[in-house]
Amino acid sequence: MKYRYLGRSGLLVSRLCLGTMTFGNKDWGCDLEGSRAIVKAFVEGGGNFIDTADAYSAGESERILAEILKDYRRDELVIATKGFFPQADAVTARGLSRKHIVEAAEASLKRLGTDYIDLYQFHGPDPFTPVEESLRAVDDLIRAGKVRYLGCSNWYGWQIARANGIAALKGYEPFVSAQHLYNLVRRDIERDVLPACAAEGVGMICWSPLAAGMLSGKYRGQNRPAEGTRHGHQASIVENRYWFDEALKLVDAVVAAADKLGKTPSQVALSWLFGDNRVTAAIIGARRVEQVAENLEAGEFDLPAEIRDELTALMPLKLGYPQEWTALNGTPSLDKGEAHPPHTVRMP
Ligand SMILES: NC(=O)c1ccc[n+]([C@@H]2O[C@H](COP(=O)([O-])OP(=O)(O)OC[C@H]3O[C@@H](n4cnc5c(N)ncnc54)[C@H](OP(=O)(O)O)[C@@H]3O)[C@@H](O)[C@H]2O)c1
């Protein structure tokens, strides 16, 4: 397993993070014993970074994780959770107000059976709460010893940059990580979120790195999700996200690259992410322990650059304006410096 610094922080995390959205999920997940086996394989494979959220299986994911954490030394693991989604009927029990953040974090601590959360993440942006209020709420939790680091998830690039600017001005703890959808099929964050994160020293933690299983190659030859699979259960979400001709062709190319390298398609798709130093970790989800065992190999395996480039080129991302303008006009006129500024995300 290789480890990367979480953004500009001094925290070293395994570049594979274990996602726990499956824990306690009755339709496409696993029970306590299945989850325990998954965590065991992950930790024995060198993983130290585990991601959950209060919203996963209505709190059951955190409760199951608490049971499993009893088997390990707490200080050797980096536990990340999130808050934002409604947790009760009260109108206040949602979003990123100070009231909800503090209550949600306290409830997560209780469910997780731990004294502190290593990484607390805002699960989504809240357009109605001033960002100063949300940042200050977590700053207080950090100073109270209940949280170590702050991250966000599903935020726009400008929101991340603005929040970290405000945090710097006010002396609050900034975001050190962002958790976003990123995989070979969906590269939207390359337009704006990834550049914003790099400029702010925010490490990217990629969710659905296998396009919820599609990049394992197991849905080849199907033109829509089959009943009974993860994709089948979540068809209303994944169909729009992943089921289009270019994506299905790309999966064929991933399978061909894997055959050439003597790897599996999942290992190739995961390793593709690590070719970008703005990425800190990929969050692998699993229903069965064999999937973790297979995916763990990507913690060590680096994809040859030419194969990475070939796969990237298969589905060119239209960056659009203003990148078009900058490519035409901006870079050539500003390119006279001795060297480009070094990357602000701390490199492994
Ligand atoms: N912040 C957010 O908004 C957000 C959103 C989504 C997820 N997440 C986080 O990201 C984690 C991962 O998301 P994800 O589950 O969508 O990730 P993913 O890695 O793209 O998909 C995982 C699913 O793919 C299948 N799979 C995994 N390895 C496989 C293999 N080697 N061969 C065949 N199938 C395999 C399994 O489903 P089946 O066996 O059922 O096919 C597994 O549940 C979550 O657990 C959660 O922590 C965060």
The ligand as an ORCA input file, in Angstrom:
! r2SCAN-3c Opt
* xyz 0 1
  N     -19.634     11.903     -0.857
  C     -20.556     11.360     -1.605
  O     -21.521     12.014     -2.012
  C     -20.443      9.905     -1.948
  C     -21.312      9.333     -2.900
  C     -21.141      7.975     -3.186
  C     -20.163      7.225     -2.527
  N     -19.368      7.819     -1.587
  C     -18.310      7.066     -0.871
  O     -17.552      6.359     -1.822
  C     -17.558      4.959     -1.508
  C     -17.460      4.176     -2.765
  O     -18.535      4.482     -3.660
  P     -19.050      3.392     -4.633
  O     -19.564      2.227     -3.834
  O     -19.966      4.007     -5.603
  O     -17.631      2.974     -5.328
  P     -17.206      2.051     -6.517
  O     -15.870      1.496     -6.132
  O     -17.302      2.791     -7.797
  O     -18.301      0.877     -6.577
  C     -18.317     -0.105     -5.582
  C     -19.250     -1.236     -5.985
  O     -18.765     -1.852     -7.170
  C     -18.824     -3.276     -7.043
  N     -17.422     -3.740     -7.024
  C     -16.393     -3.289     -6.248
  N     -15.238     -3.923     -6.549
  C     -15.536     -4.784     -7.524
  C     -14.757     -5.725     -8.244
  N     -13.456     -5.860     -8.002
  N     -15.374     -6.474     -9.197
  C     -16.701     -6.330     -9.446
  N     -17.487     -5.452     -8.786
  C     -16.910     -4.681     -7.841
  C     -19.582     -3.553     -5.743
  O     -20.983     -3.557     -6.028
  P     -21.821     -4.854     -6.492
  O     -21.132     -6.084     -5.983
  O     -23.175     -4.655     -5.920
  O     -21.832     -4.766     -7.989
  C     -19.281     -2.311     -4.922
  O     -20.261     -2.029     -3.950
  C     -18.827      4.762     -0.676
  O     -18.767      3.609      0.131
  C     -18.836      6.032      0.120
  O     -17.941      5.923      1.239
  C     -19.490      9.142     -1.315
*
